[in-house]
Structures are given as C-alpha cells and as structure tokens.
C-alpha cells in the first residue's frame, strides 16, 4: 500500500487513464530508459499483456496527456462564468427533486403499517384466535414485503447520498475555477486531481475527460 500511495502521488495520471477500446487501465512505461532519447508513454494494459490482437490501441506520450489537460483547463477557465452557471443550475435541479423524498416517506409509512399488522398477528396467535397455517402464511408474506421495502429504501438512500457527493464535487470544481487567477501554463498535479475523475483514450489525439461531477468533455488535439 505504501508503494502504491507513493506511485499515485508521483504520477497524477496513475489509475485515471483508461482504454476507450477495451476499457482496460493504461500503464505508465518508459521507453529507452538508459539513453538520452528516453520517452515516457502510457499504454493499454491489455495491449501490453496480450498484444495488439487483443487490443490495438496505440500508446500515448505522457506530455501529450499533460498538454491535453492544460488545453482542457484553459477552455474551462476562459468560459468559467458560463460553466459555473451551468454547474450550479444542474446541481440545483437535481437537489430540488423531491421524488425520492416522497418515495422514502411512502415506504416508511408502508413499513410502519406492516409492522403494525405483524404485531396484530402475534396478538391473535397469543389469544389462539388464528389458524396456525394462516398465521405462518401471513407472517411470511408480511416479512417478505418488509424486506422488499427495506431494499427499496436502501436504494433511494444511496441515491440521496450520491447526490450529496456530486454536489460536493461540483462545489470543489467551482471553487477551483473561481480561485484561479490566470490560465494554466503547464500541467499541475493538484488541479488535475481536483478536477478529473478519469480519462478515456479514444486515439492518440482524442481523449475524453470525465470530471469529478460526472461531466464528460472531449479534447481533440490538432
């Protein structure tokens, strides 16, 4: 783990570059490492391990990826007012949706009713006022419905949690853009890690950057 953390810290692109063809992660490699013409590239793991028969995606120069991010960031910076407005509008729209909240309340109401019905069954059983087979059948039915409702509630709560995480990431992107005073001259590890979730390599000159909030932006080099 220690080695992994040091590697991730040293190379900002690590674990963030993926093949647009087969979906495998890209690995960092150094060509001609023992002479002055050495070159650092990123290659598809499938290509490295299995050859171009399995995946023929070409390698990408690390400096090209760095340059692509610089271009991407500068486009975002130059259009930051419009971009920030769009980001805020999107997140406000998502958070204003009350469908999940209403559904949660509906589920909670149904669960309370089922629990009350189960309690009523138990009382009937204790007073010997219900047939054993009917009691077992109804108990199983109520328990099954309760389990299903718990699963539905879990899914809805996970969606709510995901919304909050996206909001935090959008706020971070807005903060980064708002605090920046000038365009980017060279690759910056901190900015990259703050903004980018992953990069999909479609070709050596066509990349898709996915930002931390899920927004995807194409960067095509000339």
N, C-alpha and C positions, 0 to 999 in steps of 0.2 A: 504494500500500500504506500509506503514511504517513497519508493522509487517511482510509483505511478503518479503520486502527487507532484514530485519534483519534475517529472516529464511533462505533466499537464501545465505546470507553471511556466516551464521553459518554452514550450511550444503552444501558443494560444490556439492554434488550429487543431490540436490533438483532440480526437473523439468528436469533432464537429464537421468533418468533411466526409461526404457520402457519395457513392456512385449513383448517378442518375439512371444507369442502365440496369444493374443487378441489385442495387440497394446496399451493397457491402460498404464497410467503412474504408476510408483511404488511409494508407500508412505512409509515414514520412521516411524517405530514403535519401541517402547521399551517393551521388554518382562521382566516380573518380576522386574519391576522398583523399588519396595520397599525392595528388598533384595540384598545381595552381588552377586547373580548369574544372575543379570540383563544382558540382551543382546539386542543390537541394530540391527534390521533387516530391510530390505526393502521388501515390499510385493505389489503384483499387486492390484491395486485399484478395479478391477472387482472381484477378489477373496475376498477381504475384504468386499465389499458391497453386493455381490450376492452369495458368496460361491463357492466351487470347482466344482459345477455343471456347472457354467458359465465359469470358468477358473481354471484349476488345477495346474497352475504354482506355484512352491514352493518358499518360501521366501529365501532371500539371506542375509547372515551375512554382515554387513557393512564393517567389517575388511577384509572379503574376496574380496569385491569390491575394497577396497583400495589396497590390495595386488596385485590384477589383474592389476590395473593401474600401480603400481610400476614395475611389470614384463613387461608390455607393453612398458612403457617409456624406461626401460633399454635395451630392444631389439632394440628400435628405436635409442637410443643413441649409442649402440655398432655398429650399422650399419648406422650411421648418414651420412657418406660420400656418400654412395650409395643411401640412401634415399633422401638426399638433391639434388643429381644429378637427380634423378627420378622426384622429385617435380618440379625442375626448368625446366626440359625437357617438362613435361606435361603442365605447365602453359605457356611456350613459344609457344608450339604447338597450344594451344587454342587461345592465343592472336594473333598469326600470321595469323589466318584465316581471310580472307578479304571478305568472302561470305556475311556476314551481312552488312559490309560497302558498298559493291557494291549494295546490295539489297536496302539499305537506299537511295543511290543516284538514283537508278532506280525509287523508289517510289516518291521521291521528284520531279523528272522530270515529272512523270505522273501527279502528283498533280498540278504542275505549268501549264501543258497543259490543264487539266480540268478547272482550274480557268480561263485560257485564253478563253476557249470555252464558259464558262458561261458568261464571260464578253461580248463575241461576241453575244450571245443570247440576252442579255439585250439590247445591241445596236440595234439589229434587231427589238426587241419589241418596243423600243422607236421610231423607224422610221416606225413602223407599216408594217414591211416587213416580218412578220412571223405570221402564223396562231396561234390563242390563244391555241388551243388544242395541237398543235405541240410544242409550247413553253413550256407549262406545262409538257408535257411528257419528253421532252429533259432535262428540268431543274431538274425534279425528278430523271432522270437517272444519270445525272452528279453528283447531290448531293449524291445519293446512292453510286456511285463509289468513291467519295471523302471520305465519311465516312468509307468505307471499307479499303481504303488506309491508313487512319489515324489509324485505328485499327492495321493494319499490321505494321505500323511504330512504334506504341506503343510497340508491342510485341518484335520487333527487338531491340528497345532501352532498354527494360527491360533485354534482353539477354546480351547486352553490359554492362549494369550496374552490372549484376550478375557476369560477367567475372571479372570485376574490384574488386568486393567484394571477389571473390575467390582468386584473386591474392594477395590482402591484407592479407587474412587468411594464404595463403601459405607462404608469406613473414614473417608473425608472427611465424609460425611453424619453419621455417628455422632459424629465429633469436633465438628462444628458444633453439633449438638443438645446434646451433653454440656457444652460450654463456655459455652453460653448461660445467663444467669442470670435472664432475665425474658422476658416476651412482647415481641413487636415492636410498636412504636407507629406507625412509619411505614416506607415502603419503603426497603430497604437494598440498594444495588447489590452489595456484596460477598457478602452472604448469598444473594441471588438467583443470582449467578454460581456460587457454590459448590454450590448445590443443584439448580438447574433446567437441564435439557438443552434443552427446548423447551416451547412452549405451543400447543395446538391450539384454535382458536376455533370452537366449535360454534354459538354465538349470542352476541349482545352481553352475555349474562348467564350463559353456560355455557362454561367453559373446562376443558381437560384438561391438567394439568401433568405432564410427564414428567421425573422426577428423573434425576440423573446415573447411577444404577444401573439405569435402565430401568423403575422402578416408575411407574405412571400413577395420578394422583389427580384426581378431578373436583372442581371448585369451581363451585358454582351460587349466584349472588348472589340475594338476596331481591328 
